[in-house]
Amino acid sequence: MPRPKKILWVDDELESLEAHRRFLEQQGFTVEQAAHGDDALTLLRREPYSVVLLDEQLPGRRGLELLHEIRAIDPGTSVVMVTKSEDEGTMREAIGTAVDDYLVKPVHPRQVLSAITRLLEGDRIRHQWMARDFVVRFRELEARRRDALAWREWIELIAELARWEVRLGEVHEPGLSEALATLQSGLRRDFVAFVARNYPRWLASPDGDRPPLSVDVGAEFLAPVLRASRRALLIVIDCLRLDQWEALRSLVTPLFDVEVAHYYSILPSATPYARNALFAGLFPSEIAQRHPEWWRHASDDESLNAHEAELLVEHLRDLLGEPVPVRYEKLFSASDVGDLMRRLPAHLAQDGVTALVFNFVDQLTHGRSESAILYEVARDAAALRGLTRTWFERSPVRAALIEAERRGVTVLLTSDHGSIHCETPATVFAKRDATQNLRYKFGEDLRAEQPGAAIDVDNLEAWGLPPLGLGKRLLLATEDRFFVYPTKLREYQARYRGAFLHGGVSPEEMILPVALLTPRRGAGASRG
């Protein structure tokens, strides 16, 4: 229940506050007064108050000395310190003891009202304005669906929707969040058609008008940092969605100036393909030609990513025309963290690239399908964002960022692919040789039962993938679908409906952030 609009004003000069009291009562507040701290505590024990206006200079105990007892009686009461003292020490002490606001006498009645309104209605007012802004913007965004969007416009639109998703989730506006989800669902259909129409053309004309892809991250974002400073920290958080990045952004900005660009994951939007392409600057077909001994195609096993460090070394040498030292670490569990943090200062002190891959978000995303506990704490996209932020606050990623900032090392933070919350099963027919992935499948005689449930790729080379032999093709799941076979249909529908999956075609999987993080202390920080 909301608290009553009752104010307790504690001051030993009550007669001078009569005009303030009358003004606040005209605004709908009930104002009770106490001239002594003990009287105030007696009133607080008797009934709740919305706000306590507390004079610092009281007979007997100081106002700040009363604050702890006020909090003990009613932790939910907001306290505004009102004092004649302009001493900086008093202000710091008040802030340090967690007063909710601080006013210096003489105070105007409207100044007091402003402080009270901020405390009691600030969140509600901000929520109302946000809702109003969203409703106006929602109409404009819906109207854009009638336009044929180019790749830049898709990035702008999806990035804005991710920001709205985070903001609406934070203020708990289920009606507006539902409207946003409906818009996102419709846009997924349009995005699938856009990708199916343009993706082969992007690969066929690399110098044409196309978005940055996984293969371009090194050339467009990492190489310029190395040319400018010769040192960089590359952080790849596996399976990080745009909305998850937006939820983390406020934890990064106190340390760095943040510039965010975006790129498109290659297809399939899964680790063996997208992350290898990111480190190599090559499409899977090119990696397979250059290193056939490293490429075991159509496997989602981590071993397919066993040569990321070597691929990055080759890629940077090709880009910069000289060898670039690379220090590569891949972290799977908490047991890896201590060793990394001991080595990291020495890594960052040297020229070249320190590349760190963090798998927690990917493990969390996959683990939801296998663990009832994880499923409950990450039930939907908003919960997944919250859990990701909680992890990040105490994660080795943040520790690495703090160390990089301390040493003046520029950071490039990105992901290899995102994920999508899958609710729609799509039946596929396949031979036994088909791969087991839920959002993409390689094999012979693959066919989706429902039209539009998948993009059917029969020319793998045109999509940057090694040929697998006569008759082998690729199915890419579209929108929020996941593949199921006619056998064990109900079992797999029940098991994977509501899972966060990747490998298919959706904005959530393909449009990814690349954050350039420049230390606020600048290049003058210690290189030692």
LUMLO-672808 format. One line per 5 residues: for each residue x, y, z of C-alpha. Coordinates in pm, 1 decimal, always signed. Example, Ala and Ser with C-alpha at 12.3 -4.5 7.8 and 13.67 -1.06 7.14 Angstrom:
2
+1230.0 -450.0 +780.0; +1367.0 -106.0 +714.0 .
***
This chain:
528
+0.0 +0.0 +0.0; +122.1 +355.3 -67.7; +225.5 +553.2 +237.0; -2.8 +833.0 +362.0; +95.9 +1184.5 +256.2 .
+217.9 +1268.3 +605.3; +522.1 +1482.6 +682.3; +703.4 +1501.0 +1015.4; +903.1 +1821.7 +1050.6; +1156.6 +1811.3 +1332.6 .
+1286.3 +2159.0 +1418.3; +1327.0 +2362.5 +1737.9; +1207.8 +2683.5 +1562.1; +859.7 +2565.5 +1464.3; +700.9 +2911.1 +1473.9 .
+921.1 +3024.0 +1184.6; +795.3 +2732.6 +973.9; +423.3 +2810.0 +994.3; +406.1 +2944.0 +637.6; +582.3 +2629.7 +513.0 .
+337.6 +2406.6 +700.6; +30.6 +2586.5 +559.6; +172.3 +2567.9 +205.3; +236.9 +2194.7 +229.8; -111.8 +2134.7 +368.5 .
-255.7 +2327.1 +72.9; -71.2 +2074.8 -148.1; -255.6 +1788.3 +22.5; -2.3 +1688.1 +288.2; -62.8 +1644.0 +657.6 .
+222.4 +1805.4 +850.8; +304.4 +1717.5 +1209.9; +583.5 +1886.8 +1400.7; +824.1 +1805.5 +1678.9; +1065.9 +2044.6 +1849.6 .
+1282.3 +1776.2 +2006.3; +1437.0 +1455.1 +1880.2; +1279.2 +1236.4 +2148.7; +934.0 +1371.0 +2061.7; +998.2 +1289.6 +1696.6 .
+1094.9 +930.8 +1778.3; +777.5 +890.1 +1985.8; +564.2 +1004.6 +1692.1; +749.9 +775.5 +1450.8; +687.2 +474.7 +1674.4 .
+317.4 +557.1 +1674.7; +252.5 +583.9 +1297.3; +432.4 +590.8 +960.8; +533.5 +909.6 +782.2; +621.9 +957.9 +417.2 .
+903.8 +1204.8 +482.5; +1089.6 +1335.5 +786.4; +1228.8 +1688.6 +750.1; +1509.6 +1682.7 +1007.2; +1692.3 +1989.1 +1137.2 .
+2060.7 +1920.9 +1198.2; +2091.6 +2164.2 +1494.0; +1851.9 +2033.9 +1759.1; +1868.6 +2070.6 +2137.2; +2031.4 +1763.2 +2282.7 .
+2131.0 +1524.8 +2005.1; +2216.2 +1642.0 +1653.5; +1985.5 +1551.0 +1371.1; +2246.7 +1321.3 +1221.4; +2263.3 +1132.8 +1552.6 .
+1888.0 +1071.9 +1531.9; +1906.9 +937.0 +1179.3; +2009.0 +582.9 +1277.6; +1719.0 +556.7 +1524.5; +1474.9 +688.0 +1263.2 .
+1596.6 +423.1 +1017.7; +1566.1 +153.6 +1284.0; +1204.9 +249.3 +1358.0; +1096.4 +280.4 +992.9; +1353.2 +198.9 +721.3 .
+1104.8 +305.7 +453.3; +1077.3 +666.4 +566.2; +1260.2 +922.1 +351.9; +1472.2 +1171.3 +547.4; +1559.3 +1521.7 +427.2 .
+1827.4 +1700.2 +629.4; +1753.0 +2072.9 +674.4; +2037.1 +2277.6 +820.4; +2171.1 +2630.1 +851.2; +2524.2 +2501.0 +804.8 .
+2686.4 +2537.1 +464.1; +2993.9 +2356.9 +595.4; +3113.1 +2099.8 +341.9; +3198.8 +1858.1 +619.9; +2839.6 +1858.8 +746.3 .
+2708.2 +1800.4 +394.6; +2948.5 +1509.9 +339.3; +2856.9 +1358.9 +675.1; +2486.9 +1383.3 +587.0; +2539.8 +1219.5 +249.1 .
+2762.8 +957.1 +407.1; +2490.5 +863.3 +656.9; +2248.9 +810.0 +365.5; +2004.1 +1097.9 +399.2; +1772.9 +1107.7 +98.0 .
+1811.7 +1481.4 +34.4; +1986.5 +1784.3 +182.8; +1856.6 +2143.7 +208.2; +2033.6 +2453.7 +342.6; +1830.4 +2716.1 +532.6 .
+1668.3 +2949.0 +462.5; +1442.6 +2730.5 +249.0; +1150.3 +2840.3 +34.0; +823.0 +2644.8 +65.0; +841.3 +2538.8 -300.3 .
+1197.7 +2419.4 -249.3; +1073.1 +2191.1 +27.1; +781.8 +2075.3 -189.6; +1023.0 +1996.9 -472.9; +1237.1 +1777.2 -248.2 .
+933.3 +1593.1 -112.6; +787.0 +1543.6 -460.5; +1115.6 +1399.2 -590.3; +1121.6 +1147.3 -308.7; +756.5 +1046.3 -307.7 .
+654.2 +1078.1 -670.4; +977.0 +1097.3 -869.0; +962.3 +737.4 -991.8; +594.8 +760.2 -1081.1; +643.7 +1088.4 -1269.2 .
+943.0 +948.4 -1458.8; +745.7 +635.4 -1544.2; +454.6 +842.8 -1673.1; +680.8 +1051.1 -1895.8; +859.9 +742.7 -2022.5 .
+527.0 +578.5 -2104.2; +410.7 +890.1 -2286.3; +735.2 +908.1 -2484.3; +711.2 +540.2 -2574.0; +352.4 +566.4 -2695.5 .
+449.1 +852.3 -2926.8; +760.8 +673.0 -3046.9; +575.9 +341.1 -3083.9; +346.8 +490.1 -3348.5; +649.2 +618.7 -3539.9 .
+825.8 +283.4 -3518.1; +518.3 +95.1 -3634.2; +493.6 +327.7 -3932.4; +851.2 +240.1 -4030.6; +745.2 -120.3 -4091.4 .
+588.7 -5.3 -4416.4; +931.3 +110.8 -4539.3; +1192.8 -108.7 -4703.8; +1471.5 -80.6 -4449.2; +1838.0 -95.3 -4546.6 .
+2095.9 -262.3 -4324.8; +2187.1 +58.1 -4139.9; +1822.0 +130.9 -4068.1; +1774.2 -221.0 -3935.4; +2059.4 -165.5 -3691.8 .
+1918.8 +168.6 -3576.1; +1571.7 +23.7 -3531.4; +1673.6 -294.1 -3348.4; +1916.0 -105.1 -3123.1; +1643.4 +142.0 -3027.6 .
+1397.1 -137.9 -2954.9; +1657.0 -306.2 -2731.0; +1693.1 +17.8 -2533.9; +1315.8 +46.3 -2497.5; +1297.0 -316.9 -2390.2 .
+1540.7 -250.7 -2107.5; +1377.3 +76.0 -1999.3; +1023.5 -62.8 -1997.1; +1142.5 -371.3 -1813.3; +1300.2 -158.0 -1541.7 .
+980.2 +39.0 -1475.8; +753.3 -268.2 -1488.9; +513.5 -153.4 -1759.6; +368.8 -489.0 -1873.5; +114.7 -336.7 -2113.5 .
+375.4 -132.5 -2297.4; +623.4 -420.8 -2290.2; +359.3 -641.2 -2452.5; +303.1 -382.4 -2726.0; +677.9 -369.4 -2785.2 .
+697.6 -750.9 -2801.8; +421.5 -753.9 -3063.2; +612.1 -501.0 -3273.5; +933.1 -702.8 -3237.8; +753.6 -1019.8 -3346.0 .
+628.0 -855.1 -3663.6; +968.6 -709.5 -3738.7; +1128.4 -1053.3 -3714.7; +928.6 -1165.5 -4018.3; +1043.1 -862.8 -4213.4 .
+1403.1 -917.0 -4102.1; +1402.3 -1278.8 -4220.6; +1288.1 -1169.9 -4565.6; +1553.1 -896.2 -4567.0; +1833.9 -1138.9 -4478.2 .
+1720.4 -1410.6 -4720.6; +1713.9 -1154.0 -5001.7; +2045.5 -981.6 -4924.0; +2284.7 -1215.6 -4741.3; +2421.6 -1397.4 -5050.9 .
+2463.7 -1060.9 -5224.0; +2667.0 -925.3 -4929.6; +2904.4 -1219.8 -4958.5; +2927.7 -1201.4 -5335.3; +3011.8 -827.0 -5329.4 .
+3236.2 -765.1 -5026.7; +3323.6 -416.5 -5151.7; +2961.8 -322.1 -5209.7; +2715.8 -162.6 -4971.7; +2688.7 -421.9 -4700.0 .
+2696.4 -420.6 -4320.6; +3002.6 -508.7 -4115.8; +2990.2 -885.8 -4064.9; +3172.2 -1114.4 -3823.1; +3465.5 -1125.6 -4066.2 .
+3499.6 -744.6 -4053.3; +3529.7 -692.7 -3676.1; +3909.2 -715.9 -3681.3; +3958.7 -481.7 -3976.2; +3695.3 -220.7 -3888.3 .
+3719.9 -206.3 -3510.1; +4030.7 -377.2 -3369.1; +4300.8 -279.8 -3617.9; +4239.9 +98.7 -3579.8; +4289.4 +69.1 -3203.5 .
+4618.8 -113.0 -3252.1; +4739.7 +139.9 -3506.0; +4663.6 +421.9 -3263.6; +4800.6 +275.7 -2940.8; +4964.9 -62.6 -3015.1 .
+4778.6 -219.5 -2723.5; +4421.2 -342.6 -2694.0; +4206.9 -566.2 -2478.4; +3955.8 -763.9 -2686.0; +3669.3 -906.8 -2479.8 .
+3423.3 -1145.2 -2644.2; +3122.6 -1239.4 -2430.7; +2974.8 -1544.6 -2596.7; +2600.3 -1519.3 -2671.9; +2543.4 -1161.8 -2551.6 .
+2225.8 -1001.6 -2686.7; +2184.6 -630.6 -2752.7; +1939.2 -588.5 -2464.6; +2183.9 -760.9 -2228.9; +2456.5 -518.3 -2337.6 .
+2220.5 -226.2 -2271.7; +2161.3 -361.1 -1919.6; +2539.1 -372.1 -1859.8; +2623.5 -38.0 -2014.1; +2572.3 +171.4 -1700.2 .
+2827.8 -46.5 -1518.5; +3089.5 +37.3 -1781.7; +3040.0 +411.4 -1829.9; +3192.5 +518.4 -1494.7; +3525.1 +378.1 -1615.3 .
+3523.9 +445.9 -1989.0; +3406.0 +674.5 -2262.3; +3179.5 +439.7 -2458.4; +3125.1 +441.1 -2834.3; +2892.0 +170.5 -2963.2 .
+2879.0 +39.5 -3318.0; +2710.4 -275.5 -3446.4; +2773.4 -561.1 -3682.6; +2584.2 -860.3 -3821.9; +2676.3 -1214.6 -3724.3 .
+2740.0 -1448.6 -4012.8; +2512.5 -1751.4 -4054.4; +2469.9 -1988.4 -3886.7; +2472.5 -1749.1 -3589.3; +2646.1 -2003.9 -3368.2 .
+2987.1 -2022.7 -3203.0; +3168.2 -2261.1 -3443.8; +3089.1 -2035.3 -3737.3; +3046.6 -1682.1 -3602.8; +3331.1 -1676.5 -3349.2 .
+3580.2 -1844.0 -3580.8; +3488.8 -1586.6 -3846.7; +3537.8 -1303.3 -3596.7; +3887.7 -1417.0 -3498.8; +3995.9 -1522.6 -3846.8 .
+3846.1 -1244.0 -4055.4; +3742.1 -1527.0 -4287.4; +3418.8 -1704.0 -4372.7; +3399.7 -2072.2 -4273.0; +3456.6 -2178.3 -4633.8 .
+3780.1 -1975.9 -4640.2; +3894.9 -2117.1 -4305.4; +3827.9 -2468.5 -4431.6; +4033.8 -2403.5 -4745.0; +4324.6 -2249.9 -4554.7 .
+4321.8 -2494.0 -4262.7; +4139.4 -2812.1 -4357.9; +4307.4 -2990.3 -4068.6; +4139.5 -2752.3 -3819.8; +3791.5 -2757.0 -3966.1 .
+3560.1 -3039.5 -3880.9; +3239.8 -2910.6 -4031.8; +2886.0 -2950.9 -3903.2; +2995.7 -2999.5 -3543.1; +2879.9 -2766.8 -3265.3 .
+3150.7 -2909.1 -3043.6; +3383.0 -2662.0 -2873.9; +3679.9 -2837.2 -3041.1; +3587.3 -2662.0 -3363.9; +3690.5 -2339.8 -3186.9 .
+4020.0 -2481.4 -3064.9; +4234.2 -2261.8 -3293.8; +4094.7 -1914.3 -3228.4; +4428.6 -1780.8 -3103.2; +4615.0 -1899.1 -3413.5 .
+4344.8 -1756.8 -3639.0; +4365.1 -1419.1 -3464.5; +4745.1 -1411.1 -3497.7; +4717.8 -1476.2 -3872.3; +4438.7 -1222.3 -3913.0 .
+4623.6 -940.4 -3736.7; +4942.5 -1011.1 -3928.6; +4748.2 -984.3 -4254.6; +4578.9 -662.3 -4141.7; +4883.2 -479.6 -4003.7 .
+5154.7 -625.6 -4225.0; +5364.4 -740.2 -3930.0; +5338.4 -991.3 -3646.7; +5119.9 -876.3 -3357.1; +5167.2 -1041.4 -3016.5 .
+4844.2 -1211.9 -2903.0; +4771.0 -1333.3 -2551.0; +4456.5 -1543.1 -2562.5; +4250.6 -1674.5 -2269.4; +3918.0 -1859.1 -2272.7 .
+3726.0 -1877.7 -1944.5; +3463.0 -2139.8 -1874.9; +3435.2 -2148.7 -1495.6; +3513.2 -1961.5 -1174.6; +3823.7 -2176.4 -1126.0 .
+3981.5 -2006.3 -1429.7; +3941.0 -1656.5 -1286.9; +4218.6 -1645.5 -1027.3; +4489.9 -1749.1 -1269.5; +4368.8 -1500.1 -1529.5 .
+4368.0 -1205.8 -1288.0; +4722.1 -1289.4 -1179.9; +4840.6 -1293.3 -1540.7; +4634.1 -1002.0 -1670.7; +4848.8 -709.8 -1545.8 .
+5150.0 -852.1 -1728.7; +4938.7 -912.6 -2039.9; +4811.1 -555.1 -2048.5; +5155.8 -407.0 -1991.7; +5275.0 -543.4 -2326.1 .
+5209.0 -428.8 -2680.8; +4968.0 -633.8 -2886.4; +4626.9 -782.2 -2815.6; +4501.1 -949.3 -2502.1; +4196.3 -1149.2 -2615.0 .
+3957.5 -1284.3 -2351.4; +3658.2 -1506.6 -2427.6; +3394.9 -1543.8 -2155.7; +3144.6 -1828.2 -2181.8; +2919.2 -1762.9 -1881.4 .
+2627.2 -1608.1 -2070.6; +2632.6 -1889.3 -2326.3; +2645.2 -2150.3 -2048.3; +2357.5 -1977.1 -1872.3; +2154.1 -1966.2 -2192.5 .
+2208.5 -2335.1 -2264.6; +2173.5 -2435.6 -1900.9; +1818.4 -2302.1 -1873.7; +1693.1 -2594.4 -2080.9; +1858.8 -2849.0 -1852.0 .
+1804.2 -2693.7 -1507.5; +1467.4 -2615.2 -1350.7; +1634.4 -2371.5 -1110.2; +1805.7 -2176.0 -1388.7; +1483.1 -2174.4 -1585.5 .
+1298.1 -2016.1 -1292.7; +1555.0 -1741.3 -1230.9; +1591.4 -1663.6 -1603.8; +1235.1 -1726.4 -1715.8; +1218.2 -1455.8 -1982.7 .
+1432.1 -1191.7 -2150.5; +1392.2 -943.0 -1864.0; +1498.5 -1203.1 -1607.1; +1791.2 -1309.4 -1825.1; +1904.1 -946.2 -1844.4 .
+1882.6 -912.3 -1468.2; +2081.1 -1229.4 -1408.7; +2342.3 -1122.8 -1663.0; +2381.6 -786.5 -1488.6; +2411.8 -952.0 -1147.0 .
+2684.5 -1179.6 -1283.8; +2864.7 -893.4 -1456.1; +2884.8 -678.8 -1140.6; +3120.2 -931.3 -976.3; +3251.0 -1103.0 -1285.7 .
+3606.5 -1139.1 -1417.2; +3491.0 -929.3 -1715.2; +3439.0 -627.4 -1492.5; +3762.3 -699.6 -1304.8; +3945.6 -708.0 -1638.2 .
+3784.9 -378.9 -1740.0; +3893.2 -215.0 -1414.8; +4250.2 -333.1 -1469.6; +4246.4 -209.7 -1830.3; +4117.6 +131.0 -1724.9 .
+4382.6 +156.2 -1454.8; +4652.7 +90.1 -1713.4; +4506.9 +312.7 -1984.1; +4438.1 +25.2 -2224.0; +4159.4 +66.9 -2478.1 .
+3902.5 -212.9 -2479.7; +3691.2 -357.5 -2758.9; +3396.6 -546.0 -2607.5; +3167.7 -749.2 -2829.9; +2992.1 -1082.5 -2878.1 .
+2999.7 -1352.0 -3143.3; +2622.1 -1402.7 -3163.6; +2306.6 -1344.8 -2962.2; +2011.1 -1567.7 -2883.4; +1633.9 -1565.6 -2919.0 .
+1359.4 -1675.0 -2681.8; +1202.1 -1959.1 -2881.2; +831.9 -2035.7 -2842.0; +734.2 -2190.3 -3176.4; +823.7 -2549.1 -3271.4 .
+881.5 -2620.2 -3640.4; +866.9 -2976.9 -3763.2; +1146.9 -3081.6 -3999.0; +1201.3 -3399.7 -4197.0; +1557.5 -3524.3 -4236.7 .
+1776.9 -3828.6 -4278.4; +1983.8 -3962.1 -3993.2; +2291.6 -3773.0 -4109.7; +2135.3 -3437.0 -4018.5; +2301.8 -3238.3 -3742.0 .
+2123.5 -3207.4 -3408.4; +2121.0 -2828.9 -3371.4; +1786.1 -2674.9 -3284.0; +1813.1 -2354.4 -3490.2; +2010.7 -2482.2 -3791.1 .
+2065.7 -2819.0 -3955.6; +2300.1 -2954.5 -4219.7; +2211.5 -3274.1 -4403.5; +2048.3 -3438.5 -4703.2; +1681.1 -3412.5 -4797.1 .
+1609.2 -3155.0 -4527.0; +1262.4 -3005.7 -4536.7; +1056.7 -2789.3 -4303.7; +690.6 -2882.7 -4283.7; +561.2 -2527.4 -4250.4 .
+632.0 -2273.7 -4526.6; +841.8 -1986.3 -4393.8; +965.2 -2182.0 -4091.3; +1318.2 -2197.7 -4232.1; +1548.3 -2054.6 -4495.1 .
+1653.7 -2342.2 -4719.8; +2012.9 -2305.1 -4842.9; +2114.8 -2545.3 -5117.4; +2424.7 -2353.0 -5231.9; +2640.9 -2354.3 -4919.7 .
+2935.4 -2180.1 -5084.9; +2718.2 -1880.4 -5173.1; +2653.3 -1846.6 -4799.5; +3022.9 -1866.1 -4709.1; +3014.6 -2230.9 -4598.4 .
+3228.3 -2525.7 -4710.8; +3055.0 -2767.4 -4946.6; +2960.4 -3090.8 -4774.5; +2898.8 -3306.3 -5076.5; +2624.0 -3374.4 -5324.7 .
+2276.6 -3312.6 -5189.9; +2387.6 -3157.9 -4858.4; +2199.0 -2841.7 -4765.2; +2131.3 -2611.9 -4472.1; +1810.2 -2516.9 -4294.8 .
+1811.1 -2197.6 -4087.5; +1525.0 -2150.4 -3841.8; +1342.3 -1819.8 -3873.3; +1190.0 -1585.6 -3614.6; +1138.8 -1763.2 -3278.6 .
+1117.9 -2119.9 -3410.5; +1310.1 -2427.0 -3304.0; +1334.5 -2749.6 -3498.7; +1167.3 -3072.4 -3385.7; +1137.1 -3409.0 -3556.8 .
+801.4 -3584.2 -3605.5; +926.8 -3857.1 -3371.2; +930.6 -3755.7 -3001.9; +748.4 -3440.8 -3107.1; +579.0 -3365.4 -2775.3 .
+888.8 -3445.1 -2571.4; +1103.9 -3196.0 -2761.4; +833.0 -2932.4 -2774.8; +798.4 -2945.4 -2397.1; +1171.9 -2951.4 -2339.4 .
+1276.0 -2662.9 -2560.3; +975.5 -2431.9 -2577.2; +1080.2 -2116.0 -2393.5; +1452.3 -2186.4 -2441.0; +1700.3 -1920.9 -2551.8 .
+1862.2 -2062.5 -2865.2; +2088.3 -1942.5 -3144.3; +2210.1 -2036.9 -3488.6; +1913.6 -1911.4 -3687.8; +1789.8 -1588.1 -3842.5 .
+1656.2 -1316.6 -3614.5; +1766.8 -966.5 -3513.4; +1835.3 -1089.0 -3159.2; +2090.0 -1341.7 -3287.8; +2246.1 -1141.3 -3568.9 .
+2266.5 -770.1 -3477.2; +2541.0 -733.4 -3218.6; +2716.7 -453.9 -3027.3; +3080.1 -356.2 -3063.8; +3170.2 -121.8 -2778.2 .
+3489.6 +83.3 -2799.1; +3585.8 +162.1 -2440.7; +3840.1 +440.9 -2394.7; +3972.6 +480.1 -2038.3; +3858.4 +805.3 -1882.9 .
+4203.7 +860.4 -1737.8; +4339.4 +847.6 -2092.6; +4666.4 +726.5 -2233.5; +4861.3 +888.3 -1951.2; +4781.2 +598.7 -1720.3 .
+5059.4 +368.9 -1613.0; +5204.4 +134.7 -1872.5; +5373.1 -66.0 -1599.5 .
***
